[in-house]
Amino acid sequence: MKNLFRGIILISMFIFLSCNTMKKNADLIIFNASIYTVDENFAKASVLVISDGLIIAVGDEQLLNEYTPADMLDAGGKFVYPGFYDAHCHFLSYGQSKMQRADLTGTASYEEVLLRVKEHADQNPAEWIEGRGWDQNDWADKEFPTRKQLDELFPDRPVYLTRIDGHAALVNGEALRRSGITAETSMVGGDIILVDGVPGGILVDMAMNLVRDLIPENDPAMNSAALQKAQEDCFAAGLTSVMDAGLQVKEIMHIDSLNNTGELKIRINAMLSPSDSNYLKFMEKGEYKTERLHVNSVKLYADGALGSRGAAMLEEYSDD
């Protein structure tokens, strides 16, 4: 009987120790959550286990018995989703807009555009005044704006205001003067809108480059700050991966340098821009792929946009 009793104790101790030693380590367990796995069955779960920055298990409360975490987070029933992916954006440009351009999105009139540009110019001493986001289709007067009021506000500082679709820009007289644009200037794939026989300030598609190419490049520190600002905003909205649609080679390599230092953690699939003379040399090396930066595509520009009246149509626009 004594030997039997000892045997039962030993077996019980073995089972107890086995149960505890069989538990696997983890860095974090998120529990009491409403987790959308987005697998083929769109299954939901309540517990998520993370180790070394990777999800290693998704399931129910049973996982709490299988892992010993360094930390635990009670989600309080809140939702957990996989990271969102923006399949077409301008990540670097967005960051630059936040850092150095007037935000003209949502403006209800040209007068509001001018007000925002004036406020931005007063706070930013840079020689060039930049902005983006205006859309004349949102205004009561849906005609393209002209440079007349810009010339009055900024007779000596060049102004470059990109339309929301990126296919047209409004510039002032100083920008036109520096670019050499006149009523006789023309090019394939672009348009210079004339008003009373002279350039009225609207440049469409390829004509934009005549002014845009004159704007000084940002220094690396400014671009680094812009990229980090864009990353901060993306992460706040649940975006963990983006496709940046059209970048210069040097911009891509700058992004890569921040990846290497750990400053940029978002995943970026970058399209090469064919306007960069270096893109062919970059392509000769083949696909470029790191943990967070992937370059395997080229952005091609085939046509304009409807909102800026630059897209080729079989018939004339009803309003142009």
Buried (B, 14 or more C-beta within 10 A) or exposed (E): EEEEEEEEEEEEEEEEEEEEEEEEEBBBBBBBBBBBBEEEEEEBBBBBBBBEEEBBBBBEEEBBEBBEBEEEBEBEEEEBEEEEEBEEBBBBBBBBBBBBBBEBEEBEBBEBBBEBBBEBBEEBEEEBBBBBBBBBEBBEEEEBBBBEBBBEBBEEBBBBBBBBBBBBBBBBBBBBEBBEBEEEBEEEBBBBBEEEEEBBBBBBBBBBBBBBEBBEEBEEEBBBBBBBBBBEBBEEEEBBBBBBBBBBBEBBBBBBEBBEEEEBEBBBBBBBBEEBEBBEEBBEEEEBEEEBBBBEEBBEEEEBBEBBBBBEEEEEEEEE
